[in-house]
Amino acid sequence: MRFQLIHFQNITVFRIQNCLDWPFSRLANAIVLRHVTKRRFRAS
């Protein structure tokens, strides 16, 4: 029973982190993509 409770808490925390991280990760991906494309253009 205790393990189930801990597991449930972990899932809840993970979901909350996912909801918070999602916009940040999208932003980070956009920044990384822009950075990579700039480098490619400079290299070619």
mmJSON file of the N, C-alpha and C atoms, coordinates in Angstrom:
{"data_MODEL":{"atom_site":{
"group_PDB":["ATOM","ATOM","ATOM","ATOM","ATOM","ATOM","ATOM","ATOM","ATOM","ATOM","ATOM","ATOM","ATOM","ATOM","ATOM","ATOM","ATOM","ATOM","ATOM","ATOM","ATOM","ATOM","ATOM","ATOM","ATOM","ATOM","ATOM","ATOM","ATOM","ATOM","ATOM","ATOM","ATOM","ATOM","ATOM","ATOM","ATOM","ATOM","ATOM","ATOM","ATOM","ATOM","ATOM","ATOM","ATOM","ATOM","ATOM","ATOM","ATOM","ATOM","ATOM","ATOM","ATOM","ATOM","ATOM","ATOM","ATOM","ATOM","ATOM","ATOM","ATOM","ATOM","ATOM","ATOM","ATOM","ATOM","ATOM","ATOM","ATOM","ATOM","ATOM","ATOM","ATOM","ATOM","ATOM","ATOM","ATOM","ATOM","ATOM","ATOM","ATOM","ATOM","ATOM","ATOM","ATOM","ATOM","ATOM","ATOM","ATOM","ATOM","ATOM","ATOM","ATOM","ATOM","ATOM","ATOM","ATOM","ATOM","ATOM","ATOM","ATOM","ATOM","ATOM","ATOM","ATOM","ATOM","ATOM","ATOM","ATOM","ATOM","ATOM","ATOM","ATOM","ATOM","ATOM","ATOM","ATOM","ATOM","ATOM","ATOM","ATOM","ATOM","ATOM","ATOM","ATOM","ATOM","ATOM","ATOM","ATOM","ATOM","ATOM","ATOM"],
"id":[1,2,3,4,5,6,7,8,9,10,11,12,13,14,15,16,17,18,19,20,21,22,23,24,25,26,27,28,29,30,31,32,33,34,35,36,37,38,39,40,41,42,43,44,45,46,47,48,49,50,51,52,53,54,55,56,57,58,59,60,61,62,63,64,65,66,67,68,69,70,71,72,73,74,75,76,77,78,79,80,81,82,83,84,85,86,87,88,89,90,91,92,93,94,95,96,97,98,99,100,101,102,103,104,105,106,107,108,109,110,111,112,113,114,115,116,117,118,119,120,121,122,123,124,125,126,127,128,129,130,131,132],
"type_symbol":["N","C","C","N","C","C","N","C","C","N","C","C","N","C","C","N","C","C","N","C","C","N","C","C","N","C","C","N","C","C","N","C","C","N","C","C","N","C","C","N","C","C","N","C","C","N","C","C","N","C","C","N","C","C","N","C","C","N","C","C","N","C","C","N","C","C","N","C","C","N","C","C","N","C","C","N","C","C","N","C","C","N","C","C","N","C","C","N","C","C","N","C","C","N","C","C","N","C","C","N","C","C","N","C","C","N","C","C","N","C","C","N","C","C","N","C","C","N","C","C","N","C","C","N","C","C","N","C","C","N","C","C"],
"label_atom_id":["N","CA","C","N","CA","C","N","CA","C","N","CA","C","N","CA","C","N","CA","C","N","CA","C","N","CA","C","N","CA","C","N","CA","C","N","CA","C","N","CA","C","N","CA","C","N","CA","C","N","CA","C","N","CA","C","N","CA","C","N","CA","C","N","CA","C","N","CA","C","N","CA","C","N","CA","C","N","CA","C","N","CA","C","N","CA","C","N","CA","C","N","CA","C","N","CA","C","N","CA","C","N","CA","C","N","CA","C","N","CA","C","N","CA","C","N","CA","C","N","CA","C","N","CA","C","N","CA","C","N","CA","C","N","CA","C","N","CA","C","N","CA","C","N","CA","C","N","CA","C","N","CA","C"],
"label_alt_id":[null,null,null,null,null,null,null,null,null,null,null,null,null,null,null,null,null,null,null,null,null,null,null,null,null,null,null,null,null,null,null,null,null,null,null,null,null,null,null,null,null,null,null,null,null,null,null,null,null,null,null,null,null,null,null,null,null,null,null,null,null,null,null,null,null,null,null,null,null,null,null,null,null,null,null,null,null,null,null,null,null,null,null,null,null,null,null,null,null,null,null,null,null,null,null,null,null,null,null,null,null,null,null,null,null,null,null,null,null,null,null,null,null,null,null,null,null,null,null,null,null,null,null,null,null,null,null,null,null,null,null,null],
"label_comp_id":["MET","MET","MET","ARG","ARG","ARG","PHE","PHE","PHE","GLN","GLN","GLN","LEU","LEU","LEU","ILE","ILE","ILE","HIS","HIS","HIS","PHE","PHE","PHE","GLN","GLN","GLN","ASN","ASN","ASN","ILE","ILE","ILE","THR","THR","THR","VAL","VAL","VAL","PHE","PHE","PHE","ARG","ARG","ARG","ILE","ILE","ILE","GLN","GLN","GLN","ASN","ASN","ASN","CYS","CYS","CYS","LEU","LEU","LEU","ASP","ASP","ASP","TRP","TRP","TRP","PRO","PRO","PRO","PHE","PHE","PHE","SER","SER","SER","ARG","ARG","ARG","LEU","LEU","LEU","ALA","ALA","ALA","ASN","ASN","ASN","ALA","ALA","ALA","ILE","ILE","ILE","VAL","VAL","VAL","LEU","LEU","LEU","ARG","ARG","ARG","HIS","HIS","HIS","VAL","VAL","VAL","THR","THR","THR","LYS","LYS","LYS","ARG","ARG","ARG","ARG","ARG","ARG","PHE","PHE","PHE","ARG","ARG","ARG","ALA","ALA","ALA","SER","SER","SER"],
"label_asym_id":["A","A","A","A","A","A","A","A","A","A","A","A","A","A","A","A","A","A","A","A","A","A","A","A","A","A","A","A","A","A","A","A","A","A","A","A","A","A","A","A","A","A","A","A","A","A","A","A","A","A","A","A","A","A","A","A","A","A","A","A","A","A","A","A","A","A","A","A","A","A","A","A","A","A","A","A","A","A","A","A","A","A","A","A","A","A","A","A","A","A","A","A","A","A","A","A","A","A","A","A","A","A","A","A","A","A","A","A","A","A","A","A","A","A","A","A","A","A","A","A","A","A","A","A","A","A","A","A","A","A","A","A"],
"label_entity_id":["1","1","1","1","1","1","1","1","1","1","1","1","1","1","1","1","1","1","1","1","1","1","1","1","1","1","1","1","1","1","1","1","1","1","1","1","1","1","1","1","1","1","1","1","1","1","1","1","1","1","1","1","1","1","1","1","1","1","1","1","1","1","1","1","1","1","1","1","1","1","1","1","1","1","1","1","1","1","1","1","1","1","1","1","1","1","1","1","1","1","1","1","1","1","1","1","1","1","1","1","1","1","1","1","1","1","1","1","1","1","1","1","1","1","1","1","1","1","1","1","1","1","1","1","1","1","1","1","1","1","1","1"],
"label_seq_id":[1,1,1,2,2,2,3,3,3,4,4,4,5,5,5,6,6,6,7,7,7,8,8,8,9,9,9,10,10,10,11,11,11,12,12,12,13,13,13,14,14,14,15,15,15,16,16,16,17,17,17,18,18,18,19,19,19,20,20,20,21,21,21,22,22,22,23,23,23,24,24,24,25,25,25,26,26,26,27,27,27,28,28,28,29,29,29,30,30,30,31,31,31,32,32,32,33,33,33,34,34,34,35,35,35,36,36,36,37,37,37,38,38,38,39,39,39,40,40,40,41,41,41,42,42,42,43,43,43,44,44,44],
"pdbx_PDB_ins_code":[null,null,null,null,null,null,null,null,null,null,null,null,null,null,null,null,null,null,null,null,null,null,null,null,null,null,null,null,null,null,null,null,null,null,null,null,null,null,null,null,null,null,null,null,null,null,null,null,null,null,null,null,null,null,null,null,null,null,null,null,null,null,null,null,null,null,null,null,null,null,null,null,null,null,null,null,null,null,null,null,null,null,null,null,null,null,null,null,null,null,null,null,null,null,null,null,null,null,null,null,null,null,null,null,null,null,null,null,null,null,null,null,null,null,null,null,null,null,null,null,null,null,null,null,null,null,null,null,null,null,null,null],
"Cartn_x":[0.843,0.0,0.881,1.917,2.79,3.482,3.907,4.591,3.654,2.388,1.425,1.265,1.199,1.032,2.232,3.432,4.644,4.637,4.256,4.219,3.239,2.07,1.07,1.609,2.295,2.864,3.904,4.724,5.739,5.1,4.029,3.354,2.778,2.171,1.574,2.646,3.757,4.849,5.38,5.531,6.048,5.12,3.792,2.839,2.918,3.023,3.108,4.377,5.488,6.744,6.619,5.936,5.757,4.988,3.912,3.096,3.923,4.798,5.617,6.743,7.318,8.487,8.13,6.9,6.547,6.786,6.255,6.517,8.004,8.681,10.113,10.899,10.54,11.27,10.99,9.754,9.459,10.315,10.41,11.218,12.687,13.183,14.585,14.839,13.897,14.052,14.12,13.268,13.268,14.61,15.108,16.396,17.514,17.518,18.57,18.487,17.268,17.104,17.634,17.294,17.75,19.268,19.835,21.295,21.952,21.394,21.978,21.874,20.72,20.57,21.514,21.7,22.654,24.05,24.426,25.756,25.883,24.833,24.899,25.08,24.328,24.439,25.843,26.389,27.731,28.758,28.533,29.496,29.464,28.277,28.163,28.556],
"Cartn_y":[-1.198,0.0,1.252,1.216,2.382,2.61,1.522,1.643,2.261,1.835,2.378,3.879,4.294,5.717,6.503,5.998,6.671,6.72,5.609,5.555,6.598,6.687,7.66,9.078,9.358,10.696,10.989,9.985,10.187,10.528,9.815,10.075,11.484,11.88,13.213,14.285,14.111,15.083,15.122,13.943,13.878,14.619,14.432,15.118,16.619,17.066,18.51,19.062,18.344,18.802,18.845,17.829,17.804,19.035,19.364,20.521,21.798,21.88,23.076,23.085,21.906,21.826,21.986,21.62,21.57,22.89,24.026,25.286,25.633,25.349,25.665,24.828,23.544,22.68,23.085,23.511,23.995,25.214,26.112,27.322,26.953,26.033,25.611,24.956,24.119,23.476,24.521,25.528,26.579,27.308,27.611,28.319,27.455,26.178,25.273,25.145,24.984,24.86,26.098,27.258,28.501,28.573,28.19,28.216,27.27,26.067,25.065,25.531,26.076,26.509,27.669,28.573,29.665,29.109,28.102,27.518,26.868,26.171,25.496,26.507,27.606,28.612,29.209,29.407,29.981,28.999,27.715,26.707,26.549,26.663,26.4,27.583],
"Cartn_z":[0.0,0.0,0.0,0.834,0.908,-0.439,-1.046,-2.336,-3.372,-3.365,-4.332,-4.137,-2.87,-2.586,-3.116,-2.848,-3.324,-4.855,-5.463,-6.919,-7.458,-6.84,-7.282,-7.149,-6.039,-5.842,-6.925,-7.243,-8.279,-9.61,-9.96,-11.234,-11.237,-10.113,-10.046,-10.2,-9.474,-9.574,-10.996,-11.604,-12.971,-13.93,-13.75,-14.634,-14.451,-13.206,-12.954,-13.594,-13.417,-14.022,-15.539,-16.108,-17.553,-18.01,-17.305,-17.684,-17.611,-16.606,-16.469,-17.49,-17.725,-18.602,-20.072,-20.437,-21.856,-22.576,-22.061,-22.775,-22.784,-21.663,-21.603,-22.593,-22.698,-23.624,-25.063,-25.348,-26.704,-27.011,-26.037,-26.216,-26.413,-25.584,-25.693,-27.045,-27.498,-28.804,-29.909,-29.832,-30.855,-30.852,-29.654,-29.568,-30.136,-29.76,-30.249,-31.764,-32.279,-33.729,-34.438,-33.924,-34.549,-34.523,-33.368,-33.213,-34.213,-34.336,-35.235,-36.684,-37.059,-38.452,-38.749,-37.788,-37.998,-38.252,-37.45,-37.628,-38.988,-39.413,-40.71,-41.829,-41.751,-42.811,-42.817,-41.636,-41.559,-42.129,-41.901,-42.348,-43.868,-44.453,-45.893,-46.755],
"occupancy":[1.0,1.0,1.0,1.0,1.0,1.0,1.0,1.0,1.0,1.0,1.0,1.0,1.0,1.0,1.0,1.0,1.0,1.0,1.0,1.0,1.0,1.0,1.0,1.0,1.0,1.0,1.0,1.0,1.0,1.0,1.0,1.0,1.0,1.0,1.0,1.0,1.0,1.0,1.0,1.0,1.0,1.0,1.0,1.0,1.0,1.0,1.0,1.0,1.0,1.0,1.0,1.0,1.0,1.0,1.0,1.0,1.0,1.0,1.0,1.0,1.0,1.0,1.0,1.0,1.0,1.0,1.0,1.0,1.0,1.0,1.0,1.0,1.0,1.0,1.0,1.0,1.0,1.0,1.0,1.0,1.0,1.0,1.0,1.0,1.0,1.0,1.0,1.0,1.0,1.0,1.0,1.0,1.0,1.0,1.0,1.0,1.0,1.0,1.0,1.0,1.0,1.0,1.0,1.0,1.0,1.0,1.0,1.0,1.0,1.0,1.0,1.0,1.0,1.0,1.0,1.0,1.0,1.0,1.0,1.0,1.0,1.0,1.0,1.0,1.0,1.0,1.0,1.0,1.0,1.0,1.0,1.0],
"B_iso_or_equiv":[0.0,0.0,0.0,0.0,0.0,0.0,0.0,0.0,0.0,0.0,0.0,0.0,0.0,0.0,0.0,0.0,0.0,0.0,0.0,0.0,0.0,0.0,0.0,0.0,0.0,0.0,0.0,0.0,0.0,0.0,0.0,0.0,0.0,0.0,0.0,0.0,0.0,0.0,0.0,0.0,0.0,0.0,0.0,0.0,0.0,0.0,0.0,0.0,0.0,0.0,0.0,0.0,0.0,0.0,0.0,0.0,0.0,0.0,0.0,0.0,0.0,0.0,0.0,0.0,0.0,0.0,0.0,0.0,0.0,0.0,0.0,0.0,0.0,0.0,0.0,0.0,0.0,0.0,0.0,0.0,0.0,0.0,0.0,0.0,0.0,0.0,0.0,0.0,0.0,0.0,0.0,0.0,0.0,0.0,0.0,0.0,0.0,0.0,0.0,0.0,0.0,0.0,0.0,0.0,0.0,0.0,0.0,0.0,0.0,0.0,0.0,0.0,0.0,0.0,0.0,0.0,0.0,0.0,0.0,0.0,0.0,0.0,0.0,0.0,0.0,0.0,0.0,0.0,0.0,0.0,0.0,0.0],
"pdbx_formal_charge":[null,null,null,null,null,null,null,null,null,null,null,null,null,null,null,null,null,null,null,null,null,null,null,null,null,null,null,null,null,null,null,null,null,null,null,null,null,null,null,null,null,null,null,null,null,null,null,null,null,null,null,null,null,null,null,null,null,null,null,null,null,null,null,null,null,null,null,null,null,null,null,null,null,null,null,null,null,null,null,null,null,null,null,null,null,null,null,null,null,null,null,null,null,null,null,null,null,null,null,null,null,null,null,null,null,null,null,null,null,null,null,null,null,null,null,null,null,null,null,null,null,null,null,null,null,null,null,null,null,null,null,null],
"auth_seq_id":[1,1,1,2,2,2,3,3,3,4,4,4,5,5,5,6,6,6,7,7,7,8,8,8,9,9,9,10,10,10,11,11,11,12,12,12,13,13,13,14,14,14,15,15,15,16,16,16,17,17,17,18,18,18,19,19,19,20,20,20,21,21,21,22,22,22,23,23,23,24,24,24,25,25,25,26,26,26,27,27,27,28,28,28,29,29,29,30,30,30,31,31,31,32,32,32,33,33,33,34,34,34,35,35,35,36,36,36,37,37,37,38,38,38,39,39,39,40,40,40,41,41,41,42,42,42,43,43,43,44,44,44],
"auth_comp_id":["MET","MET","MET","ARG","ARG","ARG","PHE","PHE","PHE","GLN","GLN","GLN","LEU","LEU","LEU","ILE","ILE","ILE","HIS","HIS","HIS","PHE","PHE","PHE","GLN","GLN","GLN","ASN","ASN","ASN","ILE","ILE","ILE","THR","THR","THR","VAL","VAL","VAL","PHE","PHE","PHE","ARG","ARG","ARG","ILE","ILE","ILE","GLN","GLN","GLN","ASN","ASN","ASN","CYS","CYS","CYS","LEU","LEU","LEU","ASP","ASP","ASP","TRP","TRP","TRP","PRO","PRO","PRO","PHE","PHE","PHE","SER","SER","SER","ARG","ARG","ARG","LEU","LEU","LEU","ALA","ALA","ALA","ASN","ASN","ASN","ALA","ALA","ALA","ILE","ILE","ILE","VAL","VAL","VAL","LEU","LEU","LEU","ARG","ARG","ARG","HIS","HIS","HIS","VAL","VAL","VAL","THR","THR","THR","LYS","LYS","LYS","ARG","ARG","ARG","ARG","ARG","ARG","PHE","PHE","PHE","ARG","ARG","ARG","ALA","ALA","ALA","SER","SER","SER"],
"auth_asym_id":["A","A","A","A","A","A","A","A","A","A","A","A","A","A","A","A","A","A","A","A","A","A","A","A","A","A","A","A","A","A","A","A","A","A","A","A","A","A","A","A","A","A","A","A","A","A","A","A","A","A","A","A","A","A","A","A","A","A","A","A","A","A","A","A","A","A","A","A","A","A","A","A","A","A","A","A","A","A","A","A","A","A","A","A","A","A","A","A","A","A","A","A","A","A","A","A","A","A","A","A","A","A","A","A","A","A","A","A","A","A","A","A","A","A","A","A","A","A","A","A","A","A","A","A","A","A","A","A","A","A","A","A"],
"auth_atom_id":["N","CA","C","N","CA","C","N","CA","C","N","CA","C","N","CA","C","N","CA","C","N","CA","C","N","CA","C","N","CA","C","N","CA","C","N","CA","C","N","CA","C","N","CA","C","N","CA","C","N","CA","C","N","CA","C","N","CA","C","N","CA","C","N","CA","C","N","CA","C","N","CA","C","N","CA","C","N","CA","C","N","CA","C","N","CA","C","N","CA","C","N","CA","C","N","CA","C","N","CA","C","N","CA","C","N","CA","C","N","CA","C","N","CA","C","N","CA","C","N","CA","C","N","CA","C","N","CA","C","N","CA","C","N","CA","C","N","CA","C","N","CA","C","N","CA","C","N","CA","C","N","CA","C"],
"pdbx_PDB_model_num":[1,1,1,1,1,1,1,1,1,1,1,1,1,1,1,1,1,1,1,1,1,1,1,1,1,1,1,1,1,1,1,1,1,1,1,1,1,1,1,1,1,1,1,1,1,1,1,1,1,1,1,1,1,1,1,1,1,1,1,1,1,1,1,1,1,1,1,1,1,1,1,1,1,1,1,1,1,1,1,1,1,1,1,1,1,1,1,1,1,1,1,1,1,1,1,1,1,1,1,1,1,1,1,1,1,1,1,1,1,1,1,1,1,1,1,1,1,1,1,1,1,1,1,1,1,1,1,1,1,1,1,1]
}}}
